[in-house]
Amino acid sequence: MPISEDLYKRACRVIPGGVNSPVRAFRRIERAPFFVTEAHGAHLKDADGREYIDYVGTWGPAILGHAPECVVQAVQQAAQKGLSFGTPTPAEVDMAETICRLVPSIQKVRMTSSGTEATMSAIRLARGFTGRSRIIKFAGCYHGHSDSLLVAAGSGALTHGEPDSAGVPRDVAALTLVLPYNDENAVRQAFKKYRGEIACIIVEPYPGNAGFFLPRPGYLEFLRDITAQHGALLIFDEVMTGFRLSPSGVQGLHGITPDLTTLGKVIGGGLPVGAFGGRADIMDCISPLGPVYQAGTLSGNPLAMAAGLAQLRELERIDAWSRLESLGARLEDGVSKILHDAHLPYVFKRCGSMFCLFFTADDVVDLQSAQKTDFNIFRRYFLRMLDQGIFVAPSPFETGFISTAHSEADIDATLHALSHAL
């Protein structure tokens, strides 16, 4: 029996579903997941000794690839001094100063241990600052699994949200309005119906959890304008896009200043991390200065700070974003030619090092259009790519990631595998 298969059977006896995060289970793909034992650069090795070119990148943080020397050394040096102190550390100050320097909209920032904590805290802060209870999120945008954000759209665009998970009270879900992404009129109608009640809009400016798709021209600017007009806050969830698409994220690409921003992934260098920050007057409402409570024993953990600082400094040193754009364009050009020649319906969405291949003939601009992707074609594609040593996300509704550790040869090998997978 393959070692990964045995590990999965053992895991299923002691871990719900055999995994510690649902998408790792490969359930829709109808096969057992493989278990990784080590990873270096752009490559993974599983428990059975098979190697893969990796486009999951631990779901975003591995922008320099796996185990980059600068990050590993920083963590080793930090670990020798202690793993956690429960007191402020110099590295927390260095991280906060670095984030504020790179992201101009952030004047003050608070560290957390996960993206879920960051978005949950940002929502609480928005409610506390505005004195309002309702929030707007968009279908297909994922902001972690806190109760206010794990909410699905109701039967109409302006109905109360419905719990998207057992255990989420309906009364909590009802305060969340779930609207279609890229639909300006739906947002206007929500502010008209709930005038003076909406605390904030939270949005993935480039949604990366229903596949990967982009805003229509002017849409993000519209969200900035309408929130300011109605006294609501605009929260950019850049947990995924922050520092990956540019030194200042999507907001830097568009020249938009959100009121609050949530971050994670890249700023931890592979270790658990999250952060939320924004205007100083809003952030000063957080305890111990203000009445909005937020805390965390491991927030600003010295190992995570060391790893994240090392990664951010290396990204700046090598101007990683131009390299990532070049690799992304190489992949996109190759995929487009192969899929066109194969006469298969497809849409390939990409910005920099983030991408998604949809098997549909219709453009993808929101959750509804993303769900038109042909799952049967995707399943065949995923399994055949995996058999050839290429690991893409095991769901058609997840984003792929390229790292600076990927080589042109890795991209070409991926394209070769794709030509044989379809």
N, C-alpha and C positions, 0 to 999 in steps of 0.2 A: 504494500500500500504506500502511495506517495506520502512523504512526511507532512506536507501541507494538508492533505486530506485527513490524516490522523489527528493533526493539531486542531482542525476544524471540528472533528467529532468530539474531541476532549473539551474544546471551548464551549460547544453547545450544551454540555452537561453542567457548566458552571457560570456561563455568561449568557444573558438573554439573546437568543439568535446567534450566539457564537461570536458576537462582535461588540465593540464599545461605541460604535456610531453606525447608524442603520445602512448608509450607502456602501459600507465595506462588505456587506453580506453577499452581494452579487445575486440577490434573490430573483430579481426579474430576469437576469441572464440565465438562471437555472443551472448554476454550477457553483461549486464551492470556491471560496476565495483562496488565493495563494497567500502564504505567510512570509513576510520579508525578514531576512536576517541581517542584511547590511545594505548600505547604499553609498555610492560615491559618485560625485559629479552628476551626470544625467542618467545614471544607470542604477538599477535595483538588482539584488540577487535574492532569490527565494530559498526556502528551507530545503528544497530539492536541488539546489545548485543552478537553477535556470536564471539567466540574466535577461533584463528587459530595458529598453529605452523608455524612460519615464516621462509622461506628459501630465501626470497628476500633481507631482511636485509637492507632496503632503498637503494638497488642496490650496496651494498658493504661497506658503512661506519660503519655499526653496528657490528663491530667485537667483541665487548664486550656485544652484545645484546642491546636492547632498554633501554634508560634511566638508564645507569649504575650510581650508586651512586656517584662514584668519578668524573664523567664528569658533572653530574647535579650540584653537589656542586661547582665545579670549575666555571661553567657558572654563577651560582647565585652570587658567590663572585665577579666575574668580572663585572657583570651587576650593582651591587651596586656602582661601582666606575665610571660607565659611559659606554655608548654603542658604541661610536665611537668618535674619536678625530681629525682625519685628520692630526695627527703628529705621529712620531715614538713612539713606546711603548716598554717597557722592554720585554714583552711577545714575540714580533717579533724577538728579538735577541735570546731569549731562544729557540724559535722554529727553527730558522735558525741553531743555534749551535747543536741542537738535530738531525736535518736532516743530517747535515754534518758529525756528529759523527757516525750515523747509516749507512749512504750510502757513502762509501769511494770515489765513483766516483764524488760526489758532493763537490766541494770546496767552491762554493758560490751559493746562492739560492735566488730567488725572489718570493714573495708570490703573488697570485692572488685570485680572488673570485670564480673561477670555473675551472674545468678541461679543458673546451673548451678554456678559456683564456690562460691557461698554454700551451697547444699544439699550439695554434695560435701564441703565443709569441715566443715559441721555434723555430717554422718554420721561423718566421721573423728574429730571431737572427741568425739562420743557414745561411739564405740568405745574411744577412748583413755581417757576418763574412767571408764567402767564396767568396762573390761577384758573386755568381751564382744564377740562377732563378729556375731551375727545381728541383723537389723533387720526391722521390719514396715513395709510400705507398702500402699496400697490401690489396687485396680484402678480405673483412670480418673483417678487423681491423678498428675500429671506433675511431676517435680521436676528437670528438666534431663536432659542426656544422658550423665551419668557412668555408669560400668559398673554400680555397685551399684544404681542407680536406674532404669536402662533395662532393666527386668525385667518379664516378663509372668507371670500366674498359671499354676501348674502344673495338672495334671489334677484336683486336688482342693484344697480350701481350705487344707489343712495339708501339702501337698507342697512340695518345694523349688521356688523360682522357676525359670523358664526364660528364657534370653536373649530379649530382644525385638528384638534387632538382631544382624546378623552382626558379628563382632569382639568380642562380649562373652563371655568364657570361662564355661563352665558352672560351674566351680568358684566363680567370683565370684557368679554368679546364684544359686547354691544357698544362699548366706548370706542372701538376701532372701526373706522370706515375703510373698506377695501375697494379701491378703484382700479380700473384698467390703466396700465402704464401707457404713456404716449397719447392719452386722451385729455386734451385741455378742457373740453366742455364738461367732462365729469367732475373735474376739480372745481370749476366755476360753480357748478350746481351744488356741490357739497358745501362750499363756503356760503352760498346763498341760503341753503336750507338750515345750516347750523351756524348762522352768523353769531360771532362772539363766543362760540363754544369750542373752537378747534385750537388746541395748544400748538400743534406742529404737524408738519409733513415730514415723514422719514422715508428716504428713498435710496436705493442703490443707484447712483447716477448712471452707471452702466451695469444693468442687472446681470449677475453671473451665477444665479442659482436656479434658473429655468432654461439652462443653456447659457448663451451669451448673446445679448442683442443691445442695440444702441438707441439713444434718444433721437427723435426726429429733430431737424434743425429748429432751434429756438425753444425747445421744450424745457430744458433745464433753466434757461433764462426766464421762461414763463413762471416756473415754480418759485423762483427767487422773487419775482415781482408780486405775485399774488399773495404770498405769505407776508411780505412786507406791508402790502396794502391792507391786510386784515389783522395785523398785529399778532400773527402766528410765527413760530420759529421754523426755519428750514434746516433739517438735519441731513447731511450727506453721510450715508453709511459707506465708508471707504475701507472697511475691514479687508476687502478683497483687492480693491483697486489702488489703495493708498501705497505710494512709493513704488508700485509695480508699473504703472502706465506713464508716470512722470515723477520727478522729484516731489511735486506737490499734488499728485493724484489727478483725478478727473477735473477737480475744481481748477487746477492749474492749467489744464488743457483748454478749458472754456472761459477762464477769467471770471469765475463766479465766486462770491464770498458767502458760503452758508453761515448760519448762526452757530451751529455745532457740527462737529465731525467725529465719527467713530472710526477707530483704527484697530489693527491687529495683524496677524500673520507675519508680514515682512519685518515688522518692528521687533519681533521676538527671535528672529534667526532660527526658527524651528522649535523654540521652547514656548510654553503656554504664556499668552500675553494678550492684552487688549488695552485700549485707551479711548478716552473721549475728551474733547476740548473745544474751545471756541472763544467767543467774546468774553472779555474779563468780567464784565458786569453780570453776565449770566453765570459764569463759572464760580463767581464769588458767592452764589447762593448755595453752594455745596458746603456741608459741614467740614471743618469746624467753624467756617466763617458765616454760613447761612443755615436756613432751616431744612434744607433737603439732605436727607441722610444717605450716605454711601460709604462703604468700608470694605476692606478685604485683607485678610491676614497675609496673603502672599502677593498682594499688589506691589509692583515694582521690585519683584524678586531679583536679587543681584545677579543670578546666573542669566535670567532672561534679559536683563538690562545689558549685561556684557555682550551677550550674543547679538542682540538687536543693534547695539551701537556699532559693533564690529561690522555687521552686514551693511548698515546704512553708510558708514564711512567708506567701505569698499565699493559700494554702488556709485558713490560720488567720485571716487578716485579713478575708476575705470570708465566713467560715463556709460554705465551699463545700458541705458535706455536706447542709445543709438544701435548698440550691438543687438539688443533684443528685437528692435524693429526690423533690422536686416534679416535675422533668422526667421521672424514671423512672416515677412514678405516672401521669403524663399519657400516656406511651407505653404503659404496661401497660393502662390503661383502654381506650385506643383500639384496641389490638391485640385485646384480648379481645372487644370488641363486633364488630369486623370478622370475626374468625375464627368467632365464634358464629353470626353471620348467614350466613356462607359454608358452614356445616354441614360444616366440615373438622375432623378429629381434631387436637387440639393441646393442648400444655401450655406455658404461659409461666411461666418461672422468673425471679424478679428479686429483688435486694436493692440498694437505692440505685441506683447507676449501672451495675450489672452485670446482664446479662440474657441469656436464651437462649430461642428459640422452637423447640420440638420438635413435629414433626408425628406425634403418636401419641396414642391415646386413653388410654393407661395413665400413671399418675403416674410421674415420673422421680425416683428416689432413689439410683441407683447406675449403674455403667457398663452393666450388663446391660439395665436398663430404658431407658437413654439410646439404646442401639443399636437399639431398636424403632422409632425415628423413620423415617418414610418418605422415603428419599433421593430418589425421583423427584419427590415434591412439593417437597422442599427445592430441588432443582436448578432446577425451573421458577420457584420463588419467587426464588431468588438471581439468576437471569439476568434476570427481568423487573424486579426491583428495580434491578439495575445499569443496565438500559436506560433507566430513569427517573431515573438520577442518584443512586441510594441505594446506598452501599457497606456491605454487611454482611459478616461473616466468610465466606470461601468454603468453609466446611465446616459440616455440621450439629453438629459436636462442638467448637465454639469459642464463647467468650463474646463478647457484644457489650458495648461501652462507650459511655457518655454522658459528655460533658465539660461544664464550666460554660460553654463557648463555644456550645453548642447553644442555640438560641432556641426559644420556643414555636412559632414559625413553622416552624422546622426539623422539630420533632416532628410538626406537623400536615401538613407536606409529605410526610413519611415515611409517615404513616397514609394519606394520599391515594394515594400510590404503592402501598401494600400492598393497598388496596381494588381496584386495577386489576391486581394481580399474580396474584391467585388465581382 
